[in-house]
Amino acid sequence: MVAGCRAGDRGAQREVYDTFSRMVYRLMVRIVGLNDAPDLAQQVFLQVFRKIGQFSERGRFDRWLYRVAVNEAYQHLRRNRGKQHLPLAYEPVDQSPGSNERTDRKDLLEHALARLEPELRSICVLREIDELSYREIAEVLEIPEGTVGSRLNRARRELKDHLLSLGWEP
């Protein structure tokens, strides 16, 4: 796929997009929010196809893609610092049995995650949701493994505090 993308092959680009678009979109939702995630996910793939020549064959493509996505999210947050984001006027509701409690817990977690600093939020998402190892997170974020551990501990503490302040009962 990578070789095809480097050669400008649209089929290879489509394959990369189809393989990784859900992963990138989920990451963007959790770092920048639901409103900006679709556009930013598209921007990530534009950057990937522009910068594909910078990918080193020694590394894993998905880790490089994560790095491009996280960097794009951080740039977006810096550009939009101080701008207020409006919540959706209408939230679709799941009517299945037990869905209200699941929805409430999910919303509570999403609100608490949104309160974390972007660097802590991204580490938390990469570890707890995308299940990357400390080594993989260190590679994606280009920080030492020990820093991943200390930031993750801080993120978990702050997340718990935010959840409690929002009314979560353990």
KAHUVEN-V241088 format. One record per backbone hydrogen bond with DSSP energy under -1.0 kcal/mol. CO is the residue of the C=O (numbers start at 1). NH is the residue of the N-H. Records with the same first field share a line. If there is no record, write none. Layout:
CO->NH / NH
This chain:
1->5
2->6
3->7
4->9
5->8
9->13
10->14
11->15
12->16
13->17
14->18
15->19
16->20
17->21
20->24
21->25
22->26
23->27
24->28
25->29
26->30
27->31
28->32 / 33
33->37
36->40
37->41
38->42
39->43
40->44
41->45
42->46
43->47
44->48
45->49
46->50
47->51
51->54
52->55
56->59
60->64
61->65
62->66
63->67
64->68
65->69
66->70
67->71
68->72
69->73
70->74
71->75
72->76
73->77
74->78
75->79
76->80
78->81
80->83
96->99
98->102
99->103
100->104
101->105
102->106
103->107
104->108
105->109
106->110
107->111
108->112
109->113
110->114
113->116
117->121
118->122
119->123
120->124
121->125
122->126
123->127
124->128
125->129 / 130
126->132
133->137
134->138
135->139
136->140
137->141
138->143
144->148
145->149
146->150
147->151
148->152
149->153
150->154
151->155
152->156
153->157
154->158
155->159
156->160
157->161
158->162
159->163
160->164
161->165
162->166
163->168
164->167
